[in-house]
Amino acid sequence: MSRTASYLALVNAGMILFLVMSKLEDYGFDIEIEKYFFPLLIMGFVVLGIFGWLEDYLGFHKLEREHIEERNPYMKQILDRLESIEKKIK
């Protein structure tokens, strides 16, 4: 479901780009939407991909997931049990 929401967000970004370009034409900027829409959309996807790769490469995604999972009550119980098992083993 999360992946579907991500795909819908990309479609939404494309629609917003189209609306912005349409409004620029209304304000007197001569923009050929058919000519620039898809290159700008693809360029935006590439930039999002680069930022996503950079976030993963630098470890920000892993840190974010760790903090989210620490707040999850079930995961907190599992982590506490693992810590107690580690203490017993030592």
HTML snippet that shows the backbone in 3Dmol.js (N, CA, C, O; Angstrom):
<script src="https://3Dmol.org/build/3Dmol-min.js"></script>
<div id="view" style="width:600px;height:400px;position:relative"></div>
<script>
const pdb = `
ATOM      1  N   MET A   1       0.822  -1.185   0.000  1.00  0.00           N
ATOM      2  CA  MET A   1       0.000   0.000   0.000  1.00  0.00           C
ATOM      3  C   MET A   1       0.873   1.257   0.000  1.00  0.00           C
ATOM      4  O   MET A   1       0.528   2.263  -0.620  1.00  0.00           O
ATOM      5  N   SER A   2       1.990   1.188   0.692  1.00  0.00           N
ATOM      6  CA  SER A   2       2.896   2.320   0.739  1.00  0.00           C
ATOM      7  C   SER A   2       3.486   2.591  -0.645  1.00  0.00           C
ATOM      8  O   SER A   2       3.639   3.744  -1.046  1.00  0.00           O
ATOM      9  N   ARG A   3       3.810   1.537  -1.358  1.00  0.00           N
ATOM     10  CA  ARG A   3       4.367   1.702  -2.701  1.00  0.00           C
ATOM     11  C   ARG A   3       3.325   2.317  -3.639  1.00  0.00           C
ATOM     12  O   ARG A   3       3.661   3.159  -4.472  1.00  0.00           O
ATOM     13  N   THR A   4       2.071   1.902  -3.507  1.00  0.00           N
ATOM     14  CA  THR A   4       1.004   2.467  -4.329  1.00  0.00           C
ATOM     15  C   THR A   4       0.848   3.954  -4.032  1.00  0.00           C
ATOM     16  O   THR A   4       0.651   4.755  -4.945  1.00  0.00           O
ATOM     17  N   ALA A   5       0.936   4.320  -2.766  1.00  0.00           N
ATOM     18  CA  ALA A   5       0.849   5.741  -2.403  1.00  0.00           C
ATOM     19  C   ALA A   5       2.008   6.523  -3.008  1.00  0.00           C
ATOM     20  O   ALA A   5       1.837   7.674  -3.408  1.00  0.00           O
ATOM     21  N   SER A   6       3.180   5.909  -3.077  1.00  0.00           N
ATOM     22  CA  SER A   6       4.328   6.578  -3.693  1.00  0.00           C
ATOM     23  C   SER A   6       4.094   6.796  -5.180  1.00  0.00           C
ATOM     24  O   SER A   6       4.411   7.861  -5.710  1.00  0.00           O
ATOM     25  N   TYR A   7       3.538   5.789  -5.859  1.00  0.00           N
ATOM     26  CA  TYR A   7       3.245   5.942  -7.284  1.00  0.00           C
ATOM     27  C   TYR A   7       2.193   7.016  -7.509  1.00  0.00           C
ATOM     28  O   TYR A   7       2.298   7.800  -8.453  1.00  0.00           O
ATOM     29  N   LEU A   8       1.189   7.059  -6.656  1.00  0.00           N
ATOM     30  CA  LEU A   8       0.169   8.095  -6.776  1.00  0.00           C
ATOM     31  C   LEU A   8       0.755   9.487  -6.521  1.00  0.00           C
ATOM     32  O   LEU A   8       0.326  10.464  -7.134  1.00  0.00           O
ATOM     33  N   ALA A   9       1.717   9.572  -5.633  1.00  0.00           N
ATOM     34  CA  ALA A   9       2.373  10.855  -5.378  1.00  0.00           C
ATOM     35  C   ALA A   9       3.143  11.314  -6.611  1.00  0.00           C
ATOM     36  O   ALA A   9       3.190  12.510  -6.896  1.00  0.00           O
ATOM     37  N   LEU A  10       3.751  10.378  -7.351  1.00  0.00           N
ATOM     38  CA  LEU A  10       4.457  10.745  -8.574  1.00  0.00           C
ATOM     39  C   LEU A  10       3.476  11.243  -9.640  1.00  0.00           C
ATOM     40  O   LEU A  10       3.759  12.214 -10.341  1.00  0.00           O
ATOM     41  N   VAL A  11       2.338  10.584  -9.758  1.00  0.00           N
ATOM     42  CA  VAL A  11       1.308  11.036 -10.697  1.00  0.00           C
ATOM     43  C   VAL A  11       0.810  12.419 -10.287  1.00  0.00           C
ATOM     44  O   VAL A  11       0.602  13.287 -11.135  1.00  0.00           O
ATOM     45  N   ASN A  12       0.622  12.618  -8.995  1.00  0.00           N
ATOM     46  CA  ASN A  12       0.183  13.913  -8.476  1.00  0.00           C
ATOM     47  C   ASN A  12       1.216  14.996  -8.789  1.00  0.00           C
ATOM     48  O   ASN A  12       0.846  16.119  -9.131  1.00  0.00           O
ATOM     49  N   ALA A  13       2.493  14.674  -8.678  1.00  0.00           N
ATOM     50  CA  ALA A  13       3.539  15.647  -9.002  1.00  0.00           C
ATOM     51  C   ALA A  13       3.466  16.027 -10.472  1.00  0.00           C
ATOM     52  O   ALA A  13       3.657  17.192 -10.821  1.00  0.00           O
ATOM     53  N   GLY A  14       3.192  15.057 -11.336  1.00  0.00           N
ATOM     54  CA  GLY A  14       3.044  15.355 -12.758  1.00  0.00           C
ATOM     55  C   GLY A  14       1.859  16.266 -13.023  1.00  0.00           C
ATOM     56  O   GLY A  14       1.948  17.179 -13.844  1.00  0.00           O
ATOM     57  N   MET A  15       0.758  16.028 -12.341  1.00  0.00           N
ATOM     58  CA  MET A  15      -0.418  16.882 -12.523  1.00  0.00           C
ATOM     59  C   MET A  15      -0.149  18.298 -12.023  1.00  0.00           C
ATOM     60  O   MET A  15      -0.574  19.269 -12.648  1.00  0.00           O
ATOM     61  N   ILE A  16       0.542  18.414 -10.921  1.00  0.00           N
ATOM     62  CA  ILE A  16       0.873  19.747 -10.390  1.00  0.00           C
ATOM     63  C   ILE A  16       1.798  20.474 -11.360  1.00  0.00           C
ATOM     64  O   ILE A  16       1.633  21.672 -11.588  1.00  0.00           O
ATOM     65  N   LEU A  17       2.775  19.760 -11.935  1.00  0.00           N
ATOM     66  CA  LEU A  17       3.660  20.370 -12.924  1.00  0.00           C
ATOM     67  C   LEU A  17       2.860  20.876 -14.119  1.00  0.00           C
ATOM     68  O   LEU A  17       3.105  21.977 -14.612  1.00  0.00           O
ATOM     69  N   PHE A  18       1.918  20.084 -14.580  1.00  0.00           N
ATOM     70  CA  PHE A  18       1.074  20.494 -15.710  1.00  0.00           C
ATOM     71  C   PHE A  18       0.262  21.746 -15.361  1.00  0.00           C
ATOM     72  O   PHE A  18       0.153  22.665 -16.174  1.00  0.00           O
ATOM     73  N   LEU A  19      -0.303  21.778 -14.154  1.00  0.00           N
ATOM     74  CA  LEU A  19      -1.089  22.946 -13.745  1.00  0.00           C
ATOM     75  C   LEU A  19      -0.220  24.192 -13.632  1.00  0.00           C
ATOM     76  O   LEU A  19      -0.636  25.279 -14.033  1.00  0.00           O
ATOM     77  N   VAL A  20       0.978  24.042 -13.090  1.00  0.00           N
ATOM     78  CA  VAL A  20       1.883  25.199 -12.962  1.00  0.00           C
ATOM     79  C   VAL A  20       2.250  25.727 -14.342  1.00  0.00           C
ATOM     80  O   VAL A  20       2.249  26.935 -14.576  1.00  0.00           O
ATOM     81  N   MET A  21       2.565  24.810 -15.252  1.00  0.00           N
ATOM     82  CA  MET A  21       2.921  25.249 -16.599  1.00  0.00           C
ATOM     83  C   MET A  21       1.728  25.895 -17.302  1.00  0.00           C
ATOM     84  O   MET A  21       1.903  26.849 -18.060  1.00  0.00           O
ATOM     85  N   SER A  22       0.527  25.391 -17.062  1.00  0.00           N
ATOM     86  CA  SER A  22      -0.671  25.992 -17.646  1.00  0.00           C
ATOM     87  C   SER A  22      -0.893  27.401 -17.099  1.00  0.00           C
ATOM     88  O   SER A  22      -1.243  28.312 -17.849  1.00  0.00           O
ATOM     89  N   LYS A  23      -0.694  27.578 -15.814  1.00  0.00           N
ATOM     90  CA  LYS A  23      -0.870  28.894 -15.200  1.00  0.00           C
ATOM     91  C   LYS A  23       0.167  29.879 -15.712  1.00  0.00           C
ATOM     92  O   LYS A  23      -0.132  31.062 -15.877  1.00  0.00           O
ATOM     93  N   LEU A  24       1.388  29.407 -15.966  1.00  0.00           N
ATOM     94  CA  LEU A  24       2.408  30.303 -16.510  1.00  0.00           C
ATOM     95  C   LEU A  24       1.985  30.821 -17.878  1.00  0.00           C
ATOM     96  O   LEU A  24       2.249  31.975 -18.214  1.00  0.00           O
ATOM     97  N   GLU A  25       1.330  29.974 -18.668  1.00  0.00           N
ATOM     98  CA  GLU A  25       0.822  30.432 -19.965  1.00  0.00           C
ATOM     99  C   GLU A  25      -0.269  31.479 -19.768  1.00  0.00           C
ATOM    100  O   GLU A  25      -0.369  32.423 -20.552  1.00  0.00           O
ATOM    101  N   ASP A  26      -1.088  31.321 -18.728  1.00  0.00           N
ATOM    102  CA  ASP A  26      -2.146  32.300 -18.454  1.00  0.00           C
ATOM    103  C   ASP A  26      -1.568  33.661 -18.073  1.00  0.00           C
ATOM    104  O   ASP A  26      -2.191  34.693 -18.323  1.00  0.00           O
ATOM    105  N   TYR A  27      -0.371  33.666 -17.465  1.00  0.00           N
ATOM    106  CA  TYR A  27       0.247  34.922 -17.045  1.00  0.00           C
ATOM    107  C   TYR A  27       1.152  35.522 -18.115  1.00  0.00           C
ATOM    108  O   TYR A  27       1.890  36.470 -17.848  1.00  0.00           O
ATOM    109  N   GLY A  28       1.097  34.975 -19.318  1.00  0.00           N
ATOM    110  CA  GLY A  28       1.811  35.600 -20.423  1.00  0.00           C
ATOM    111  C   GLY A  28       3.142  34.970 -20.777  1.00  0.00           C
ATOM    112  O   GLY A  28       3.791  35.426 -21.719  1.00  0.00           O
ATOM    113  N   PHE A  29       3.572  33.953 -20.071  1.00  0.00           N
ATOM    114  CA  PHE A  29       4.800  33.261 -20.439  1.00  0.00           C
ATOM    115  C   PHE A  29       4.478  32.300 -21.579  1.00  0.00           C
ATOM    116  O   PHE A  29       3.551  31.495 -21.485  1.00  0.00           O
ATOM    117  N   ASP A  30       5.249  32.394 -22.645  1.00  0.00           N
ATOM    118  CA  ASP A  30       4.985  31.550 -23.804  1.00  0.00           C
ATOM    119  C   ASP A  30       5.694  30.203 -23.629  1.00  0.00           C
ATOM    120  O   ASP A  30       6.868  30.058 -23.970  1.00  0.00           O
ATOM    121  N   ILE A  31       4.963  29.223 -23.094  1.00  0.00           N
ATOM    122  CA  ILE A  31       5.514  27.893 -22.834  1.00  0.00           C
ATOM    123  C   ILE A  31       4.716  26.885 -23.650  1.00  0.00           C
ATOM    124  O   ILE A  31       3.487  26.848 -23.587  1.00  0.00           O
ATOM    125  N   GLU A  32       5.425  26.078 -24.409  1.00  0.00           N
ATOM    126  CA  GLU A  32       4.766  24.999 -25.126  1.00  0.00           C
ATOM    127  C   GLU A  32       4.742  23.781 -24.202  1.00  0.00           C
ATOM    128  O   GLU A  32       5.746  23.091 -24.028  1.00  0.00           O
ATOM    129  N   ILE A  33       3.566  23.537 -23.612  1.00  0.00           N
ATOM    130  CA  ILE A  33       3.447  22.482 -22.612  1.00  0.00           C
ATOM    131  C   ILE A  33       3.838  21.129 -23.189  1.00  0.00           C
ATOM    132  O   ILE A  33       4.524  20.346 -22.532  1.00  0.00           O
ATOM    133  N   GLU A  34       3.407  20.853 -24.411  1.00  0.00           N
ATOM    134  CA  GLU A  34       3.705  19.557 -25.018  1.00  0.00           C
ATOM    135  C   GLU A  34       5.204  19.352 -25.197  1.00  0.00           C
ATOM    136  O   GLU A  34       5.687  18.220 -25.159  1.00  0.00           O
ATOM    137  N   LYS A  35       5.935  20.432 -25.390  1.00  0.00           N
ATOM    138  CA  LYS A  35       7.370  20.340 -25.641  1.00  0.00           C
ATOM    139  C   LYS A  35       8.170  20.143 -24.350  1.00  0.00           C
ATOM    140  O   LYS A  35       9.160  19.411 -24.350  1.00  0.00           O
ATOM    141  N   TYR A  36       7.763  20.775 -23.264  1.00  0.00           N
ATOM    142  CA  TYR A  36       8.565  20.785 -22.038  1.00  0.00           C
ATOM    143  C   TYR A  36       8.033  19.892 -20.924  1.00  0.00           C
ATOM    144  O   TYR A  36       8.764  19.612 -19.974  1.00  0.00           O
ATOM    145  N   PHE A  37       6.799  19.439 -21.008  1.00  0.00           N
ATOM    146  CA  PHE A  37       6.197  18.710 -19.887  1.00  0.00           C
ATOM    147  C   PHE A  37       6.934  17.405 -19.589  1.00  0.00           C
ATOM    148  O   PHE A  37       7.378  17.190 -18.461  1.00  0.00           O
ATOM    149  N   PHE A  38       7.066  16.540 -20.582  1.00  0.00           N
ATOM    150  CA  PHE A  38       7.682  15.235 -20.323  1.00  0.00           C
ATOM    151  C   PHE A  38       9.171  15.323 -19.978  1.00  0.00           C
ATOM    152  O   PHE A  38       9.617  14.604 -19.085  1.00  0.00           O
ATOM    153  N   PRO A  39       9.962  16.175 -20.650  1.00  0.00           N
ATOM    154  CA  PRO A  39      11.361  16.302 -20.203  1.00  0.00           C
ATOM    155  C   PRO A  39      11.490  16.801 -18.765  1.00  0.00           C
ATOM    156  O   PRO A  39      12.328  16.311 -18.008  1.00  0.00           O
ATOM    157  N   LEU A  40      10.653  17.786 -18.386  1.00  0.00           N
ATOM    158  CA  LEU A  40      10.702  18.282 -17.010  1.00  0.00           C
ATOM    159  C   LEU A  40      10.249  17.207 -16.019  1.00  0.00           C
ATOM    160  O   LEU A  40      10.816  17.079 -14.934  1.00  0.00           O
ATOM    161  N   LEU A  41       9.231  16.442 -16.393  1.00  0.00           N
ATOM    162  CA  LEU A  41       8.741  15.381 -15.519  1.00  0.00           C
ATOM    163  C   LEU A  41       9.798  14.299 -15.337  1.00  0.00           C
ATOM    164  O   LEU A  41      10.039  13.851 -14.216  1.00  0.00           O
ATOM    165  N   ILE A  42      10.420  13.882 -16.413  1.00  0.00           N
ATOM    166  CA  ILE A  42      11.464  12.854 -16.336  1.00  0.00           C
ATOM    167  C   ILE A  42      12.661  13.379 -15.560  1.00  0.00           C
ATOM    168  O   ILE A  42      13.248  12.652 -14.758  1.00  0.00           O
ATOM    169  N   MET A  43      13.031  14.650 -15.793  1.00  0.00           N
ATOM    170  CA  MET A  43      14.127  15.240 -15.036  1.00  0.00           C
ATOM    171  C   MET A  43      13.808  15.276 -13.542  1.00  0.00           C
ATOM    172  O   MET A  43      14.686  15.039 -12.711  1.00  0.00           O
ATOM    173  N   GLY A  44      12.556  15.572 -13.202  1.00  0.00           N
ATOM    174  CA  GLY A  44      12.141  15.569 -11.797  1.00  0.00           C
ATOM    175  C   GLY A  44      12.251  14.183 -11.184  1.00  0.00           C
ATOM    176  O   GLY A  44      12.686  14.040 -10.041  1.00  0.00           O
ATOM    177  N   PHE A  45      11.854  13.147 -11.947  1.00  0.00           N
ATOM    178  CA  PHE A  45      11.975  11.775 -11.455  1.00  0.00           C
ATOM    179  C   PHE A  45      13.436  11.393 -11.248  1.00  0.00           C
ATOM    180  O   PHE A  45      13.776  10.723 -10.273  1.00  0.00           O
ATOM    181  N   VAL A  46      14.296  11.821 -12.164  1.00  0.00           N
ATOM    182  CA  VAL A  46      15.729  11.529 -12.035  1.00  0.00           C
ATOM    183  C   VAL A  46      16.301  12.205 -10.793  1.00  0.00           C
ATOM    184  O   VAL A  46      17.075  11.600 -10.052  1.00  0.00           O
ATOM    185  N   VAL A  47      15.920  13.452 -10.570  1.00  0.00           N
ATOM    186  CA  VAL A  47      16.392  14.169  -9.368  1.00  0.00           C
ATOM    187  C   VAL A  47      15.891  13.476  -8.108  1.00  0.00           C
ATOM    188  O   VAL A  47      16.641  13.325  -7.144  1.00  0.00           O
ATOM    189  N   LEU A  48      14.614  13.047  -8.107  1.00  0.00           N
ATOM    190  CA  LEU A  48      14.093  12.315  -6.948  1.00  0.00           C
ATOM    191  C   LEU A  48      14.860  11.014  -6.736  1.00  0.00           C
ATOM    192  O   LEU A  48      15.155  10.644  -5.599  1.00  0.00           O
ATOM    193  N   GLY A  49      15.179  10.328  -7.814  1.00  0.00           N
ATOM    194  CA  GLY A  49      15.947   9.090  -7.711  1.00  0.00           C
ATOM    195  C   GLY A  49      17.342   9.329  -7.156  1.00  0.00           C
ATOM    196  O   GLY A  49      17.833   8.550  -6.338  1.00  0.00           O
ATOM    197  N   ILE A  50      17.980  10.404  -7.598  1.00  0.00           N
ATOM    198  CA  ILE A  50      19.322  10.723  -7.092  1.00  0.00           C
ATOM    199  C   ILE A  50      19.270  11.052  -5.609  1.00  0.00           C
ATOM    200  O   ILE A  50      20.109  10.588  -4.838  1.00  0.00           O
ATOM    201  N   PHE A  51      18.284  11.854  -5.204  1.00  0.00           N
ATOM    202  CA  PHE A  51      18.153  12.173  -3.780  1.00  0.00           C
ATOM    203  C   PHE A  51      17.835  10.933  -2.955  1.00  0.00           C
ATOM    204  O   PHE A  51      18.341  10.785  -1.842  1.00  0.00           O
ATOM    205  N   GLY A  52      17.000  10.039  -3.490  1.00  0.00           N
ATOM    206  CA  GLY A  52      16.705   8.791  -2.785  1.00  0.00           C
ATOM    207  C   GLY A  52      17.932   7.920  -2.639  1.00  0.00           C
ATOM    208  O   GLY A  52      18.171   7.352  -1.574  1.00  0.00           O
ATOM    209  N   TRP A  53      18.721   7.809  -3.715  1.00  0.00           N
ATOM    210  CA  TRP A  53      19.952   7.022  -3.649  1.00  0.00           C
ATOM    211  C   TRP A  53      20.923   7.645  -2.654  1.00  0.00           C
ATOM    212  O   TRP A  53      21.546   6.930  -1.869  1.00  0.00           O
ATOM    213  N   LEU A  54      21.059   8.975  -2.677  1.00  0.00           N
ATOM    214  CA  LEU A  54      21.975   9.666  -1.767  1.00  0.00           C
ATOM    215  C   LEU A  54      21.549   9.476  -0.316  1.00  0.00           C
ATOM    216  O   LEU A  54      22.390   9.277   0.560  1.00  0.00           O
ATOM    217  N   GLU A  55      20.244   9.536  -0.063  1.00  0.00           N
ATOM    218  CA  GLU A  55      19.726   9.325   1.291  1.00  0.00           C
ATOM    219  C   GLU A  55      20.047   7.909   1.775  1.00  0.00           C
ATOM    220  O   GLU A  55      20.430   7.711   2.928  1.00  0.00           O
ATOM    221  N   ASP A  56      19.889   6.940   0.893  1.00  0.00           N
ATOM    222  CA  ASP A  56      20.198   5.558   1.247  1.00  0.00           C
ATOM    223  C   ASP A  56      21.697   5.359   1.408  1.00  0.00           C
ATOM    224  O   ASP A  56      22.132   4.674   2.333  1.00  0.00           O
ATOM    225  N   TYR A  57      22.489   5.944   0.526  1.00  0.00           N
ATOM    226  CA  TYR A  57      23.942   5.806   0.566  1.00  0.00           C
ATOM    227  C   TYR A  57      24.532   6.410   1.835  1.00  0.00           C
ATOM    228  O   TYR A  57      25.450   5.843   2.427  1.00  0.00           O
ATOM    229  N   LEU A  58      24.010   7.555   2.251  1.00  0.00           N
ATOM    230  CA  LEU A  58      24.522   8.219   3.449  1.00  0.00           C
ATOM    231  C   LEU A  58      23.959   7.616   4.745  1.00  0.00           C
ATOM    232  O   LEU A  58      24.441   7.933   5.832  1.00  0.00           O
ATOM    233  N   GLY A  59      22.951   6.757   4.636  1.00  0.00           N
ATOM    234  CA  GLY A  59      22.428   6.061   5.797  1.00  0.00           C
ATOM    235  C   GLY A  59      21.290   6.764   6.507  1.00  0.00           C
ATOM    236  O   GLY A  59      20.880   6.338   7.587  1.00  0.00           O
ATOM    237  N   PHE A  60      20.771   7.836   5.922  1.00  0.00           N
ATOM    238  CA  PHE A  60      19.679   8.556   6.576  1.00  0.00           C
ATOM    239  C   PHE A  60      18.423   7.696   6.680  1.00  0.00           C
ATOM    240  O   PHE A  60      17.704   7.748   7.677  1.00  0.00           O
ATOM    241  N   HIS A  61      18.168   6.904   5.637  1.00  0.00           N
ATOM    242  CA  HIS A  61      16.968   6.054   5.645  1.00  0.00           C
ATOM    243  C   HIS A  61      17.047   5.025   6.764  1.00  0.00           C
ATOM    244  O   HIS A  61      16.054   4.764   7.442  1.00  0.00           O
ATOM    245  N   LYS A  62      18.211   4.446   6.956  1.00  0.00           N
ATOM    246  CA  LYS A  62      18.391   3.446   8.013  1.00  0.00           C
ATOM    247  C   LYS A  62      18.185   4.070   9.399  1.00  0.00           C
ATOM    248  O   LYS A  62      17.525   3.487  10.259  1.00  0.00           O
ATOM    249  N   LEU A  63      18.751   5.246   9.600  1.00  0.00           N
ATOM    250  CA  LEU A  63      18.579   5.931  10.885  1.00  0.00           C
ATOM    251  C   LEU A  63      17.118   6.286  11.139  1.00  0.00           C
ATOM    252  O   LEU A  63      16.621   6.151  12.257  1.00  0.00           O
ATOM    253  N   GLU A  64      16.444   6.737  10.097  1.00  0.00           N
ATOM    254  CA  GLU A  64      15.030   7.087  10.238  1.00  0.00           C
ATOM    255  C   GLU A  64      14.212   5.853  10.608  1.00  0.00           C
ATOM    256  O   GLU A  64      13.361   5.923  11.495  1.00  0.00           O
ATOM    257  N   ARG A  65      14.455   4.732   9.947  1.00  0.00           N
ATOM    258  CA  ARG A  65      13.729   3.497  10.247  1.00  0.00           C
ATOM    259  C   ARG A  65      14.009   3.031  11.675  1.00  0.00           C
ATOM    260  O   ARG A  65      13.102   2.560  12.361  1.00  0.00           O
ATOM    261  N   GLU A  66      15.254   3.157  12.126  1.00  0.00           N
ATOM    262  CA  GLU A  66      15.585   2.771  13.500  1.00  0.00           C
ATOM    263  C   GLU A  66      14.778   3.580  14.506  1.00  0.00           C
ATOM    264  O   GLU A  66      14.234   3.021  15.459  1.00  0.00           O
ATOM    265  N   HIS A  67      14.697   4.877  14.302  1.00  0.00           N
ATOM    266  CA  HIS A  67      13.954   5.724  15.238  1.00  0.00           C
ATOM    267  C   HIS A  67      12.455   5.443  15.193  1.00  0.00           C
ATOM    268  O   HIS A  67      11.781   5.484  16.222  1.00  0.00           O
ATOM    269  N   ILE A  68      11.940   5.161  14.008  1.00  0.00           N
ATOM    270  CA  ILE A  68      10.517   4.837  13.902  1.00  0.00           C
ATOM    271  C   ILE A  68      10.221   3.521  14.606  1.00  0.00           C
ATOM    272  O   ILE A  68       9.231   3.407  15.328  1.00  0.00           O
ATOM    273  N   GLU A  69      11.083   2.524  14.394  1.00  0.00           N
ATOM    274  CA  GLU A  69      10.857   1.208  15.006  1.00  0.00           C
ATOM    275  C   GLU A  69      11.021   1.248  16.521  1.00  0.00           C
ATOM    276  O   GLU A  69      10.378   0.471  17.227  1.00  0.00           O
ATOM    277  N   GLU A  70      11.869   2.139  17.031  1.00  0.00           N
ATOM    278  CA  GLU A  70      12.022   2.254  18.482  1.00  0.00           C
ATOM    279  C   GLU A  70      10.744   2.765  19.138  1.00  0.00           C
ATOM    280  O   GLU A  70      10.482   2.457  20.301  1.00  0.00           O
ATOM    281  N   ARG A  71       9.951   3.536  18.413  1.00  0.00           N
ATOM    282  CA  ARG A  71       8.692   4.047  18.957  1.00  0.00           C
ATOM    283  C   ARG A  71       7.544   3.056  18.821  1.00  0.00           C
ATOM    284  O   ARG A  71       6.491   3.236  19.432  1.00  0.00           O
ATOM    285  N   ASN A  72       7.743   2.015  18.025  1.00  0.00           N
ATOM    286  CA  ASN A  72       6.731   0.982  17.841  1.00  0.00           C
ATOM    287  C   ASN A  72       6.702   0.105  19.100  1.00  0.00           C
ATOM    288  O   ASN A  72       7.730  -0.479  19.444  1.00  0.00           O
ATOM    289  N   PRO A  73       5.567  -0.009  19.797  1.00  0.00           N
ATOM    290  CA  PRO A  73       5.538  -0.745  21.068  1.00  0.00           C
ATOM    291  C   PRO A  73       5.913  -2.228  20.917  1.00  0.00           C
ATOM    292  O   PRO A  73       6.592  -2.782  21.781  1.00  0.00           O
ATOM    293  N   TYR A  74       5.487  -2.855  19.852  1.00  0.00           N
ATOM    294  CA  TYR A  74       5.819  -4.272  19.674  1.00  0.00           C
ATOM    295  C   TYR A  74       7.305  -4.454  19.408  1.00  0.00           C
ATOM    296  O   TYR A  74       7.929  -5.367  19.947  1.00  0.00           O
ATOM    297  N   MET A  75       7.869  -3.589  18.581  1.00  0.00           N
ATOM    298  CA  MET A  75       9.300  -3.670  18.312  1.00  0.00           C
ATOM    299  C   MET A  75      10.089  -3.336  19.569  1.00  0.00           C
ATOM    300  O   MET A  75      11.157  -3.904  19.798  1.00  0.00           O
ATOM    301  N   LYS A  76       9.579  -2.425  20.381  1.00  0.00           N
ATOM    302  CA  LYS A  76      10.244  -2.077  21.642  1.00  0.00           C
ATOM    303  C   LYS A  76      10.331  -3.306  22.546  1.00  0.00           C
ATOM    304  O   LYS A  76      11.367  -3.549  23.164  1.00  0.00           O
ATOM    305  N   GLN A  77       9.248  -4.081  22.625  1.00  0.00           N
ATOM    306  CA  GLN A  77       9.268  -5.316  23.423  1.00  0.00           C
ATOM    307  C   GLN A  77      10.285  -6.309  22.874  1.00  0.00           C
ATOM    308  O   GLN A  77      11.017  -6.937  23.639  1.00  0.00           O
ATOM    309  N   ILE A  78      10.334  -6.451  21.569  1.00  0.00           N
ATOM    310  CA  ILE A  78      11.287  -7.377  20.961  1.00  0.00           C
ATOM    311  C   ILE A  78      12.718  -6.936  21.251  1.00  0.00           C
ATOM    312  O   ILE A  78      13.567  -7.759  21.592  1.00  0.00           O
ATOM    313  N   LEU A  79      12.984  -5.640  21.117  1.00  0.00           N
ATOM    314  CA  LEU A  79      14.329  -5.140  21.391  1.00  0.00           C
ATOM    315  C   LEU A  79      14.707  -5.323  22.858  1.00  0.00           C
ATOM    316  O   LEU A  79      15.846  -5.673  23.167  1.00  0.00           O
ATOM    317  N   ASP A  80      13.762  -5.088  23.755  1.00  0.00           N
ATOM    318  CA  ASP A  80      14.039  -5.288  25.183  1.00  0.00           C
ATOM    319  C   ASP A  80      14.346  -6.751  25.476  1.00  0.00           C
ATOM    320  O   ASP A  80      15.261  -7.052  26.243  1.00  0.00           O
ATOM    321  N   ARG A  81      13.592  -7.657  24.874  1.00  0.00           N
ATOM    322  CA  ARG A  81      13.845  -9.094  25.081  1.00  0.00           C
ATOM    323  C   ARG A  81      15.202  -9.499  24.523  1.00  0.00           C
ATOM    324  O   ARG A  81      15.923 -10.281  25.142  1.00  0.00           O
ATOM    325  N   LEU A  82      15.551  -8.969  23.358  1.00  0.00           N
ATOM    326  CA  LEU A  82      16.863  -9.278  22.785  1.00  0.00           C
ATOM    327  C   LEU A  82      17.991  -8.764  23.671  1.00  0.00           C
ATOM    328  O   LEU A  82      19.010  -9.434  23.837  1.00  0.00           O
ATOM    329  N   GLU A  83      17.809  -7.573  24.239  1.00  0.00           N
ATOM    330  CA  GLU A  83      18.829  -7.033  25.142  1.00  0.00           C
ATOM    331  C   GLU A  83      18.974  -7.899  26.388  1.00  0.00           C
ATOM    332  O   GLU A  83      20.086  -8.132  26.860  1.00  0.00           O
ATOM    333  N   SER A  84      17.853  -8.374  26.918  1.00  0.00           N
ATOM    334  CA  SER A  84      17.944  -9.231  28.110  1.00  0.00           C
ATOM    335  C   SER A  84      18.618 -10.564  27.766  1.00  0.00           C
ATOM    336  O   SER A  84      19.372 -11.104  28.576  1.00  0.00           O
ATOM    337  N   ILE A  85      18.351 -11.091  26.575  1.00  0.00           N
ATOM    338  CA  ILE A  85      19.016 -12.337  26.157  1.00  0.00           C
ATOM    339  C   ILE A  85      20.512 -12.104  25.994  1.00  0.00           C
ATOM    340  O   ILE A  85      21.313 -12.952  26.387  1.00  0.00           O
ATOM    341  N   GLU A  86      20.897 -10.970  25.422  1.00  0.00           N
ATOM    342  CA  GLU A  86      22.318 -10.649  25.272  1.00  0.00           C
ATOM    343  C   GLU A  86      23.009 -10.537  26.632  1.00  0.00           C
ATOM    344  O   GLU A  86      24.140 -10.998  26.793  1.00  0.00           O
ATOM    345  N   LYS A  87      22.337  -9.929  27.607  1.00  0.00           N
ATOM    346  CA  LYS A  87      22.906  -9.808  28.945  1.00  0.00           C
ATOM    347  C   LYS A  87      23.091 -11.179  29.593  1.00  0.00           C
ATOM    348  O   LYS A  87      24.100 -11.419  30.257  1.00  0.00           O
ATOM    349  N   LYS A  88      22.121 -12.083  29.404  1.00  0.00           N
ATOM    350  CA  LYS A  88      22.240 -13.424  29.954  1.00  0.00           C
ATOM    351  C   LYS A  88      23.372 -14.189  29.304  1.00  0.00           C
ATOM    352  O   LYS A  88      24.080 -14.935  29.981  1.00  0.00           O
ATOM    353  N   ILE A  89      23.554 -14.025  28.028  1.00  0.00           N
ATOM    354  CA  ILE A  89      24.626 -14.725  27.320  1.00  0.00           C
ATOM    355  C   ILE A  89      25.994 -14.226  27.789  1.00  0.00           C
ATOM    356  O   ILE A  89      26.922 -15.020  27.943  1.00  0.00           O
ATOM    357  N   LYS A  90      26.123 -12.932  28.014  1.00  0.00           N
ATOM    358  CA  LYS A  90      27.408 -12.375  28.465  1.00  0.00           C
ATOM    359  C   LYS A  90      27.696 -12.853  29.874  1.00  0.00           C
ATOM    360  O   LYS A  90      28.728 -12.502  30.446  1.00  0.00           O
TER     361      LYS A  90
END
`;
const viewer = $3Dmol.createViewer("view");
viewer.addModel(pdb, "pdb");
viewer.setStyle({}, {cartoon: {color: "spectrum"}});
viewer.zoomTo();
viewer.render();
</script>
